């Protein structure tokens, strides 16, 4: 009975703590489907004059990010937090007498980072909410002669094209493999492979922007301080925290020719939503933890209360108080530990099951949680037993034994 | 006689009953808190997503370069927030810049993510400068930008990470004076809340209605915002649901244990009652009424405590407008608490039939 109660309590505690730690992380990944939260553009002496992807003033020839530098973004301190990046080369060409913005991009490319890890990245990974009619271009192997393109839905409607039609861009014929619905201004653009647009525009090895999706820690008051005014210790802490601003700075350090700016609309709100989710989970977990502790406490108190006769008999037959306390204490501790272990293991499974059924994929409670819960469960069990045990030891055995008749 | 028995049981075994009571009260408190949070989590989370701004865009259709301004009125008539934007190319000295006409009053709820130094609104003869533009032309708040169509006083510096950084934001009418009659480059719309017909989101409904009302235009859902929002809210909701289920089933188990102990402890009394001729069903109903009294008291306590906690959660975490509790959870909480108490007692009460008075009284 006692072991069972401790096990139940620990199971709730583990499941809640596991879920609490996991949900924040999962929601963070979920929010990443919002698209890029950082944009990297070349340092520029002139001001870009563009509306909806159409440039009204040509960009300076020497302002670009070399494509060879793109993988460096995955070599920063927080490279593991960079979930996706998509370089883009921008151009425009007249179709039916109207200028159409064309972007050369990676759709889904295996990127080999300088540290040797491989990640799938590109437009498709970055924007998982985009809907496609037809199919995505498969550009895992570069091919600068490919005649495939994808069109934004608004552009396709305007030109009266569907997946499977063909159109002429830069004097070459392209097959439309898919129509992209995004809702944003990307719907007015045409997308081709990066290497194809490089060839067509004669800008080999150049990109105009890199969109980056990064998992970040929500900005707090500390994150908004000016890094230039921080003390060395503060700066180190700021640098080693995945704030959007510190990731932006780290990208600028590996790409000296570029500026990295947080896209506020995505980055700020992400942090805000995430804070709320974490707070909510924390409070629910606290409520559950309090209940679990209360349950273990009360059951342990009852168990000792029920054994007052035994205690009295032991005392009457000459056992010292320290002896009895040690005996019962050891028993309670064993019950607490055993219950804690069973409960923690079951709870870890439960929290894994919850996060798996809610968010899909493999969910797992952190391994450290189990020993912590076992220790806490034992401590709570001992604390619950302490008071009634002390009471029983304080009373004369005769008083307790007479009570029972 | 019956109720005297029940009430004295409560009176004489206060400590033991207090334990059972507190167990059940904790269960009721958790049920109230979780149900209240759960029933309202939609509204609370959606409120947080407002910061993302528009979830619908009205862009120009194939046969025109602009959107008629009536689209704004149509959207507002549908209960959505809407603001027109107008983009023209202007000149500052020798250089060209993009000038954005913004209806600052209407746009305020949609541009809460703009980081602005200084004022968020510009009046006649005033403007807001994008951060890149301000650096490029070396202007700061209080200085004038020598725009070709007449200089404007910079009231604020805007930084968004988006195209706004390179633009000059002026009042809508000023940009429209460049030759636009009741037209905008695009209209941003935010539609909130659940759909009127089931199975469809409000965003989709407003999109369909606007597409009908503004025939020449292209009305699109911003999938990134609309879908991520729906996904996160749904998943969070089911996470809270599952966790509530786990917590609840485990507290139920504990309460059941508590109530069984109540019956087991009184085996001697039950034996005595049976020995002097009480029917088993009579004894069982005695215990059941005792549990029901307990359950009612715990429901009331738990309801009050739970609502207080739910309110605390709302206050502590969510923004001002989304605070609030769901008083309607009383009935479900009471139903659940009573059910748990009844099941726990009945499970324990099955022993009553098996008790042999002589055996129990002898102490076996």
Interface residues (C-beta under 8 A of the other chain):
Chain A: X1 X4 X5 X8 X9 X11 X12 X15 X16 X19 X23 X26 X27 X30 X31 X33 X34 X35 X38 X39 X46 X47 X48 X49 X50 X51 X52 X56 X57 X127 X129 X130 X131 X153 X154 X157 X158 X181 X182 X183 X184 X187 X188 X261 X262 X263 X264 X265 X266 X267 X268 X269 X272 X273 X276 X277 X279 X280 X281 X283 X284 X287 X288 X291 X292 X294 X295 X298 X299 X302 X350 X354 X355 X357 X358 X359
Chain B: X19 X22 X23 X26 X30 X33 X34 X37 X41 X44 X45 X48 X49 X51 X52 X53 X56 X57 X59 X61 X62 X87 X89 X95 X96 X97 X98 X113 X114 X115 X132 X133 X136 X159 X160 X161 X162 X163 X165 X166 X185 X218 X220 X221 X222 X223 X224 X225 X226 X227 X228 X231 X232 X235 X236 X238 X239 X240 X242 X243 X246 X247 X250 X251 X253 X254 X257 X261 X309 X312 X313 X316 X317 X318
